[in-house]
Amino acid sequence: MEIKILGSGCSNCAKLEKVTKEGIAQLGIEAQVEKVEDMQKIMSYGVMSTPALVINGVVKLVGKVPNKAKIIEILEKELKA
């Protein structure tokens, strides 16, 4: 699974990265997490508000930091897809 955290490096971007990594660890899944701070790359996903979560090239979340339970729910749906 390829996961990208899109954001300028703000505190919410850091929180999203932390919660996402905690969810990955709790599920015990293999995933590459990459932080994308380049605004042109962020805009290439059609994202105008950060932080954003991209899983396997698809934007799953924009402009908010969910709790760990919501992240786990998103990851589990992706595993079943």
MITI-710779 format. One record per residue: residue number from 1; residue in three letters; chain; x, y, z of N, C-alpha, C, O, CB in turn. Coordinates in nm, 3 decimals, decimal comma, always signed. Each point is the difference from the previous one (the first is absolute). Glycine has a CB too. Layout:
N
+-----+-----+---+---------+---------+---------+---------+----------+---------+---------+---------+---------+---------+---------+---------+---------+----------+---------+
|   k |   r | c |  n_east | n_north |    n_up | ca_east | ca_north |   ca_up |  c_east | c_north |    c_up |  o_east | o_north |    o_up | cb_east | cb_north |   cb_up |
+-----+-----+---+---------+---------+---------+---------+----------+---------+---------+---------+---------+---------+---------+---------+---------+----------+---------+
| NUM | ALA | A |       X |       Y |       Z |       X |        Y |       Z |       X |       Y |       Z |       X |       Y |       Z |       X |        Y |       Z |
...
+-----+-----+---+---------+---------+---------+---------+----------+---------+---------+---------+---------+---------+---------+---------+---------+----------+---------+
END
This chain:
81
+-----+-----+---+---------+---------+---------+---------+----------+---------+---------+---------+---------+---------+---------+---------+---------+----------+---------+
|   k |   r | c |  n_east | n_north |    n_up | ca_east | ca_north |   ca_up |  c_east | c_north |    c_up |  o_east | o_north |    o_up | cb_east | cb_north |   cb_up |
+-----+-----+---+---------+---------+---------+---------+----------+---------+---------+---------+---------+---------+---------+---------+---------+----------+---------+
|   1 | MET | A |  +0,085 |  -0,117 |  +0,000 |  -0,085 |   +0,117 |  +0,000 |  +0,090 |  +0,123 |  +0,000 |  +0,096 |  +0,009 |  +0,076 |  -0,283 |   -0,132 |  +0,046 |
|   2 | GLU | A |  +0,152 |  +0,217 |  -0,208 |  +0,077 |   +0,124 |  -0,010 |  -0,085 |  +0,114 |  +0,054 |  -0,108 |  +0,029 |  -0,052 |  +0,238 |   -0,116 |  -0,149 |
|   3 | ILE | A |  -0,080 |  +0,152 |  +0,305 |  -0,074 |   +0,107 |  +0,067 |  +0,080 |  +0,129 |  -0,009 |  +0,120 |  +0,003 |  +0,026 |  -0,230 |   -0,168 |  +0,130 |
|   4 | LYS | A |  +0,040 |  +0,273 |  -0,192 |  +0,065 |   +0,131 |  -0,004 |  -0,078 |  +0,096 |  +0,088 |  -0,123 |  +0,005 |  -0,003 |  +0,210 |   -0,047 |  -0,231 |
|   5 | ILE | A |  -0,013 |  +0,117 |  +0,313 |  -0,056 |   +0,106 |  +0,081 |  +0,034 |  +0,130 |  -0,072 |  +0,117 |  +0,036 |  -0,012 |  -0,096 |   -0,169 |  +0,233 |
|   6 | LEU | A |  -0,123 |  +0,202 |  -0,268 |  +0,022 |   +0,125 |  -0,073 |  -0,017 |  +0,117 |  +0,095 |  -0,103 |  +0,013 |  +0,068 |  +0,024 |   -0,119 |  -0,283 |
|   7 | GLY | A |  +0,179 |  +0,192 |  +0,219 |  -0,011 |   +0,118 |  +0,087 |  +0,128 |  +0,080 |  +0,002 |  +0,107 |  -0,048 |  -0,038 |  -0,271 |   -0,073 |  +0,176 |
|   8 | SER | A |  +0,151 |  +0,243 |  -0,092 |  +0,112 |   +0,093 |  -0,001 |  +0,096 |  -0,017 |  +0,117 |  +0,101 |  +0,069 |  +0,009 |  -0,248 |   +0,089 |  -0,127 |
|   9 | GLY | A |  +0,116 |  -0,251 |  +0,208 |  +0,085 |   -0,018 |  +0,117 |  -0,062 |  +0,060 |  +0,125 |  +0,067 |  +0,014 |  +0,102 |  +0,132 |   -0,013 |  -0,251 |
|  10 | CYS | A |  -0,327 |  +0,034 |  +0,142 |  -0,069 |   +0,060 |  +0,114 |  -0,023 |  -0,105 |  +0,110 |  +0,025 |  -0,119 |  -0,020 |  -0,137 |   +0,284 |  -0,135 |
|  11 | SER | A |  +0,066 |  -0,119 |  +0,270 |  -0,021 |   -0,091 |  +0,112 |  -0,107 |  -0,104 |  -0,030 |  +0,012 |  -0,115 |  +0,043 |  +0,058 |   +0,297 |  +0,113 |
|  12 | ASN | A |  -0,174 |  -0,145 |  -0,230 |  -0,103 |   -0,098 |  -0,035 |  +0,053 |  -0,106 |  -0,095 |  -0,042 |  -0,116 |  +0,005 |  -0,131 |   +0,293 |  +0,026 |
|  13 | CYS | A |  +0,266 |  -0,139 |  -0,119 |  +0,062 |   -0,096 |  -0,091 |  +0,080 |  -0,102 |  +0,082 |  -0,005 |  -0,120 |  -0,027 |  +0,017 |   +0,294 |  -0,159 |
|  14 | ALA | A |  +0,061 |  -0,126 |  +0,285 |  +0,078 |   -0,088 |  +0,087 |  -0,092 |  -0,093 |  +0,079 |  +0,032 |  -0,117 |  +0,020 |  +0,148 |   +0,293 |  -0,003 |
|  15 | LYS | A |  -0,294 |  -0,123 |  +0,029 |  -0,097 |   -0,083 |  +0,075 |  -0,056 |  -0,110 |  -0,089 |  -0,012 |  -0,114 |  +0,043 |  -0,047 |   +0,310 |  +0,102 |
|  16 | LEU | A |  +0,025 |  -0,161 |  -0,270 |  -0,054 |   -0,100 |  -0,093 |  +0,103 |  -0,109 |  -0,026 |  -0,035 |  -0,118 |  -0,005 |  -0,110 |   +0,294 |  -0,101 |
|  17 | GLU | A |  +0,270 |  -0,138 |  +0,089 |  +0,106 |   -0,099 |  -0,022 |  +0,012 |  -0,092 |  +0,122 |  +0,012 |  -0,122 |  -0,016 |  +0,111 |   +0,284 |  -0,135 |
|  18 | LYS | A |  -0,124 |  -0,106 |  +0,270 |  +0,013 |   -0,078 |  +0,123 |  -0,116 |  -0,097 |  +0,016 |  +0,022 |  -0,119 |  +0,028 |  +0,101 |   +0,310 |  +0,078 |
|  19 | VAL | A |  -0,246 |  -0,143 |  -0,123 |  -0,118 |   -0,085 |  +0,016 |  -0,002 |  -0,111 |  -0,106 |  -0,038 |  -0,113 |  +0,029 |  -0,090 |   +0,308 |  +0,069 |
|  20 | THR | A |  +0,169 |  -0,162 |  -0,219 |  +0,004 |   -0,098 |  -0,109 |  +0,101 |  -0,110 |  +0,032 |  -0,030 |  -0,118 |  -0,017 |  -0,036 |   +0,296 |  -0,148 |
|  21 | LYS | A |  +0,183 |  -0,139 |  +0,211 |  +0,102 |   -0,100 |  +0,035 |  -0,046 |  -0,087 |  +0,116 |  +0,029 |  -0,120 |  +0,003 |  +0,150 |   +0,276 |  -0,085 |
|  22 | GLU | A |  -0,250 |  -0,097 |  +0,179 |  -0,052 |   -0,078 |  +0,112 |  -0,103 |  -0,102 |  -0,050 |  -0,002 |  -0,115 |  +0,045 |  +0,041 |   +0,310 |  +0,111 |
|  23 | GLY | A |  -0,124 |  -0,154 |  -0,250 |  -0,100 |   -0,091 |  -0,057 |  +0,064 |  -0,114 |  -0,076 |  -0,044 |  -0,114 |  +0,011 |  -0,113 |   +0,303 |  -0,026 |
|  24 | ILE | A |  +0,260 |  -0,159 |  -0,061 |  +0,074 |   -0,103 |  -0,075 |  +0,060 |  -0,100 |  +0,097 |  -0,008 |  -0,121 |  -0,021 |  +0,058 |   +0,285 |  -0,165 |
|  25 | ALA | A |  +0,012 |  -0,113 |  +0,291 |  +0,063 |   -0,087 |  +0,099 |  -0,103 |  -0,088 |  +0,071 |  +0,022 |  -0,119 |  +0,021 |  +0,158 |   +0,291 |  +0,012 |
|  26 | GLN | A |  -0,293 |  -0,112 |  +0,002 |  -0,104 |   -0,076 |  +0,071 |  -0,055 |  -0,113 |  -0,088 |  -0,029 |  -0,109 |  +0,049 |  -0,030 |   +0,316 |  +0,083 |
|  27 | LEU | A |  +0,045 |  -0,180 |  -0,262 |  -0,050 |   -0,103 |  -0,092 |  +0,109 |  -0,099 |  -0,040 |  -0,029 |  -0,109 |  -0,049 |  -0,139 |   +0,273 |  -0,036 |
|  28 | GLY | A |  +0,293 |  -0,126 |  +0,106 |  +0,112 |   -0,087 |  -0,036 |  +0,013 |  -0,021 |  -0,149 |  +0,032 |  -0,110 |  -0,045 |  -0,061 |   -0,003 |  +0,261 |
|  29 | ILE | A |  +0,005 |  +0,219 |  -0,294 |  +0,007 |   -0,012 |  -0,146 |  +0,128 |  +0,063 |  -0,054 |  +0,064 |  +0,082 |  +0,065 |  -0,314 |   -0,081 |  -0,076 |
|  30 | GLU | A |  +0,283 |  -0,043 |  -0,110 |  +0,115 |   +0,057 |  -0,070 |  -0,045 |  +0,124 |  -0,075 |  -0,095 |  -0,005 |  -0,079 |  +0,205 |   -0,224 |  +0,056 |
|  31 | ALA | A |  -0,044 |  +0,339 |  +0,048 |  -0,035 |   +0,123 |  -0,071 |  +0,120 |  +0,093 |  -0,006 |  +0,077 |  +0,010 |  +0,095 |  -0,317 |   -0,033 |  -0,021 |
|  32 | GLN | A |  +0,253 |  +0,090 |  -0,187 |  +0,102 |   +0,104 |  -0,015 |  -0,069 |  +0,133 |  +0,026 |  -0,101 |  +0,031 |  -0,064 |  +0,237 |   -0,167 |  -0,106 |
|  33 | VAL | A |  -0,084 |  +0,214 |  +0,262 |  -0,059 |   +0,131 |  +0,029 |  +0,098 |  +0,107 |  -0,048 |  +0,117 |  +0,002 |  +0,040 |  -0,246 |   -0,092 |  +0,161 |
|  34 | GLU | A |  +0,079 |  +0,177 |  -0,286 |  +0,083 |   +0,108 |  -0,054 |  -0,069 |  +0,133 |  +0,031 |  -0,121 |  +0,014 |  -0,017 |  +0,213 |   -0,164 |  -0,167 |
|  35 | LYS | A |  -0,014 |  +0,245 |  +0,228 |  -0,052 |   +0,134 |  +0,026 |  +0,030 |  +0,086 |  -0,123 |  +0,114 |  +0,010 |  -0,044 |  -0,080 |   -0,034 |  +0,298 |
|  36 | VAL | A |  -0,139 |  +0,086 |  -0,308 |  +0,015 |   +0,084 |  -0,119 |  -0,026 |  +0,145 |  +0,039 |  -0,111 |  +0,035 |  +0,041 |  +0,039 |   -0,226 |  -0,195 |
|  37 | GLU | A |  +0,175 |  +0,274 |  +0,142 |  -0,012 |   +0,140 |  +0,039 |  +0,008 |  +0,095 |  -0,120 |  -0,024 |  +0,120 |  +0,014 |  +0,123 |   -0,179 |  +0,205 |
|  38 | ASP | A |  -0,066 |  +0,005 |  -0,337 |  +0,010 |   +0,082 |  -0,121 |  -0,141 |  +0,039 |  -0,046 |  -0,082 |  -0,087 |  -0,032 |  +0,299 |   -0,030 |  -0,035 |
|  39 | MET | A |  -0,245 |  +0,247 |  +0,063 |  -0,135 |   +0,048 |  -0,031 |  -0,047 |  -0,042 |  -0,139 |  -0,118 |  -0,026 |  -0,019 |  +0,160 |   +0,218 |  +0,171 |
|  40 | GLN | A |  +0,048 |  -0,198 |  -0,249 |  -0,041 |   -0,041 |  -0,135 |  -0,043 |  -0,146 |  -0,001 |  -0,096 |  -0,036 |  -0,067 |  +0,253 |   +0,204 |  -0,032 |
|  41 | LYS | A |  -0,086 |  -0,253 |  +0,174 |  -0,038 |   -0,141 |  +0,009 |  -0,133 |  -0,014 |  +0,073 |  -0,085 |  -0,081 |  -0,038 |  +0,327 |   +0,014 |  +0,037 |
|  42 | ILE | A |  -0,261 |  +0,147 |  +0,106 |  -0,126 |   -0,004 |  +0,075 |  -0,115 |  +0,041 |  -0,092 |  -0,104 |  -0,065 |  -0,002 |  +0,226 |   +0,117 |  +0,219 |
|  43 | MET | A |  -0,103 |  +0,054 |  -0,291 |  -0,105 |   +0,048 |  -0,090 |  -0,027 |  -0,097 |  -0,114 |  -0,110 |  -0,002 |  -0,055 |  +0,175 |   +0,235 |  +0,112 |
|  44 | SER | A |  +0,034 |  -0,316 |  -0,093 |  -0,021 |   -0,099 |  -0,106 |  -0,105 |  -0,105 |  +0,040 |  -0,055 |  -0,068 |  -0,086 |  +0,292 |   +0,104 |  +0,010 |
|  45 | TYR | A |  -0,263 |  -0,048 |  +0,206 |  -0,104 |   -0,091 |  +0,048 |  -0,136 |  +0,070 |  +0,006 |  -0,100 |  -0,062 |  +0,037 |  +0,274 |   -0,063 |  +0,095 |
|  46 | GLY | A |  -0,179 |  +0,253 |  -0,167 |  -0,124 |   +0,075 |  +0,006 |  -0,035 |  +0,044 |  +0,141 |  -0,115 |  +0,035 |  +0,028 |  +0,038 |   -0,161 |  -0,226 |
|  47 | VAL | A |  +0,175 |  +0,125 |  +0,284 |  -0,021 |   +0,035 |  +0,141 |  +0,028 |  +0,149 |  +0,020 |  +0,107 |  +0,049 |  -0,036 |  -0,044 |   -0,283 |  +0,109 |
|  48 | MET | A |  -0,161 |  +0,304 |  -0,016 |  +0,017 |   +0,143 |  +0,025 |  +0,007 |  +0,030 |  +0,149 |  +0,027 |  +0,114 |  +0,039 |  -0,149 |   -0,067 |  -0,251 |
|  49 | SER | A |  +0,100 |  -0,147 |  +0,295 |  +0,002 |   +0,017 |  +0,145 |  +0,080 |  -0,115 |  +0,061 |  -0,020 |  -0,116 |  -0,035 |  -0,206 |   +0,236 |  +0,032 |
|  50 | THR | A |  +0,315 |  -0,087 |  +0,094 |  +0,081 |   -0,104 |  +0,063 |  -0,031 |  -0,004 |  +0,149 |  -0,053 |  +0,096 |  +0,054 |  +0,236 |   -0,067 |  -0,228 |
|  51 | PRO | A |  -0,150 |  -0,138 |  +0,240 |  +0,069 |   -0,117 |  -0,052 |  -0,094 |  -0,088 |  -0,083 |  -0,122 |  +0,011 |  +0,010 |  +0,275 |   -0,004 |  +0,187 |
|  52 | ALA | A |  -0,093 |  -0,093 |  -0,277 |  -0,077 |   -0,094 |  -0,079 |  +0,068 |  -0,137 |  +0,008 |  +0,121 |  -0,010 |  +0,016 |  -0,202 |   +0,194 |  -0,172 |
|  53 | LEU | A |  +0,000 |  -0,287 |  +0,143 |  +0,048 |   -0,138 |  +0,006 |  -0,027 |  -0,065 |  -0,135 |  -0,113 |  -0,002 |  -0,048 |  +0,072 |   -0,013 |  +0,299 |
|  54 | VAL | A |  +0,147 |  -0,040 |  -0,311 |  -0,011 |   -0,068 |  -0,129 |  +0,045 |  -0,144 |  +0,020 |  +0,110 |  -0,025 |  +0,049 |  -0,070 |   +0,241 |  -0,181 |
|  55 | ILE | A |  -0,126 |  -0,310 |  +0,092 |  +0,035 |   -0,142 |  +0,011 |  -0,005 |  -0,060 |  -0,140 |  -0,102 |  +0,006 |  -0,068 |  +0,011 |   -0,022 |  +0,306 |
|  56 | ASN | A |  +0,203 |  -0,044 |  -0,278 |  +0,012 |   -0,062 |  -0,132 |  -0,047 |  +0,093 |  -0,112 |  -0,069 |  -0,042 |  -0,093 |  +0,035 |   -0,181 |  +0,201 |
|  57 | GLY | A |  +0,072 |  +0,350 |  -0,097 |  -0,027 |   +0,097 |  -0,105 |  -0,138 |  +0,064 |  +0,005 |  -0,031 |  +0,084 |  -0,084 |  +0,185 |   -0,213 |  -0,051 |
|  58 | VAL | A |  -0,237 |  +0,092 |  +0,233 |  -0,137 |   +0,054 |  +0,010 |  -0,012 |  +0,085 |  +0,127 |  +0,036 |  -0,044 |  +0,109 |  -0,129 |   -0,156 |  -0,235 |
|  59 | VAL | A |  +0,043 |  +0,322 |  +0,110 |  -0,019 |   +0,089 |  +0,114 |  -0,115 |  -0,054 |  +0,085 |  -0,112 |  -0,018 |  -0,049 |  +0,199 |   +0,219 |  -0,083 |
|  60 | LYS | A |  -0,058 |  -0,225 |  +0,260 |  -0,100 |   -0,058 |  +0,091 |  -0,052 |  +0,101 |  +0,101 |  -0,110 |  -0,017 |  +0,054 |  +0,222 |   -0,202 |  -0,082 |
|  61 | LEU | A |  -0,035 |  +0,324 |  +0,054 |  -0,035 |   +0,093 |  +0,106 |  +0,064 |  +0,136 |  -0,030 |  +0,116 |  +0,006 |  -0,041 |  -0,134 |   -0,196 |  +0,210 |
|  62 | VAL | A |  -0,057 |  +0,297 |  -0,149 |  +0,053 |   +0,134 |  -0,027 |  -0,043 |  +0,098 |  +0,110 |  -0,117 |  +0,005 |  +0,038 |  +0,112 |   -0,052 |  -0,287 |
|  63 | GLY | A |  +0,102 |  +0,123 |  +0,298 |  -0,030 |   +0,112 |  +0,089 |  -0,035 |  -0,032 |  +0,142 |  -0,051 |  +0,087 |  +0,072 |  -0,022 |   +0,019 |  -0,270 |
|  64 | LYS | A |  +0,099 |  -0,227 |  +0,243 |  -0,029 |   -0,032 |  +0,140 |  +0,092 |  -0,109 |  +0,052 |  +0,064 |  -0,073 |  -0,077 |  -0,302 |   +0,138 |  +0,040 |
|  65 | VAL | A |  +0,242 |  -0,074 |  +0,169 |  +0,080 |   -0,104 |  +0,066 |  -0,098 |  -0,088 |  +0,076 |  -0,052 |  +0,040 |  +0,105 |  +0,260 |   +0,110 |  -0,086 |
|  66 | PRO | A |  -0,233 |  -0,270 |  -0,070 |  -0,093 |   -0,090 |  +0,069 |  +0,068 |  -0,068 |  +0,119 |  +0,122 |  +0,007 |  +0,016 |  -0,244 |   -0,044 |  -0,232 |
|  67 | ASN | A |  +0,040 |  -0,028 |  +0,298 |  +0,059 |   -0,077 |  +0,109 |  +0,053 |  -0,133 |  -0,055 |  -0,024 |  -0,035 |  -0,115 |  -0,133 |   +0,143 |  +0,283 |
|  68 | LYS | A |  +0,228 |  -0,181 |  -0,084 |  +0,063 |   -0,124 |  -0,044 |  -0,103 |  -0,102 |  -0,048 |  +0,025 |  -0,074 |  -0,095 |  +0,162 |   +0,116 |  +0,256 |
|  69 | ALA | A |  -0,304 |  -0,048 |  -0,096 |  -0,105 |   -0,095 |  -0,038 |  -0,045 |  +0,024 |  -0,145 |  -0,021 |  -0,095 |  -0,075 |  -0,055 |   +0,082 |  +0,315 |
|  70 | LYS | A |  +0,063 |  +0,140 |  -0,279 |  -0,042 |   +0,034 |  -0,137 |  +0,110 |  -0,039 |  -0,099 |  -0,029 |  -0,051 |  -0,108 |  -0,113 |   +0,241 |  +0,195 |
|  71 | ILE | A |  +0,268 |  -0,165 |  -0,051 |  +0,111 |   -0,039 |  -0,087 |  +0,000 |  -0,152 |  -0,021 |  +0,016 |  -0,048 |  -0,112 |  +0,120 |   +0,247 |  +0,193 |
|  72 | ILE | A |  -0,155 |  -0,272 |  +0,027 |  -0,003 |   -0,147 |  -0,008 |  -0,114 |  -0,045 |  -0,091 |  +0,016 |  -0,091 |  -0,080 |  +0,083 |   +0,073 |  +0,312 |
|  73 | GLU | A |  -0,214 |  +0,083 |  -0,219 |  -0,115 |   -0,031 |  -0,086 |  +0,035 |  +0,022 |  -0,147 |  -0,033 |  -0,084 |  -0,085 |  -0,125 |   +0,149 |  +0,272 |
|  74 | ILE | A |  +0,223 |  +0,045 |  -0,218 |  +0,041 |   +0,031 |  -0,138 |  +0,100 |  -0,104 |  -0,050 |  -0,012 |  -0,049 |  -0,113 |  -0,027 |   +0,295 |  +0,153 |
|  75 | LEU | A |  +0,137 |  -0,280 |  +0,043 |  +0,100 |   -0,099 |  -0,039 |  -0,062 |  -0,137 |  -0,022 |  +0,035 |  -0,070 |  -0,096 |  +0,137 |   +0,198 |  +0,224 |
|  76 | GLU | A |  -0,264 |  -0,168 |  -0,041 |  -0,064 |   -0,131 |  -0,015 |  -0,082 |  -0,008 |  -0,129 |  +0,001 |  -0,103 |  -0,068 |  -0,010 |   +0,082 |  +0,318 |
|  77 | LYS | A |  -0,061 |  +0,129 |  -0,283 |  -0,076 |   +0,004 |  -0,126 |  +0,094 |  -0,016 |  -0,120 |  -0,032 |  -0,069 |  -0,097 |  -0,142 |   +0,217 |  +0,205 |
|  78 | GLU | A |  +0,289 |  -0,085 |  -0,098 |  +0,098 |   -0,007 |  -0,109 |  +0,056 |  -0,142 |  -0,013 |  +0,026 |  -0,046 |  -0,111 |  +0,032 |   +0,289 |  +0,149 |
|  79 | LEU | A |  -0,039 |  -0,311 |  +0,073 |  +0,052 |   -0,136 |  -0,004 |  -0,099 |  -0,094 |  -0,068 |  +0,040 |  -0,096 |  -0,067 |  +0,089 |   +0,141 |  +0,276 |
|  80 | LYS | A |  -0,259 |  -0,019 |  -0,192 |  -0,103 |   -0,086 |  -0,057 |  -0,025 |  +0,030 |  -0,147 |  -0,056 |  -0,082 |  -0,072 |  -0,049 |   +0,067 |  +0,297 |
|  81 | ALA | A |  +0,146 |  +0,133 |  -0,269 |  -0,026 |   +0,041 |  -0,139 |  +0,081 |  -0,079 |  -0,101 |  -0,011 |  +0,023 |  -0,120 |  -0,042 |   +0,204 |  +0,203 |
+-----+-----+---+---------+---------+---------+---------+----------+---------+---------+---------+---------+---------+---------+---------+---------+----------+---------+
END
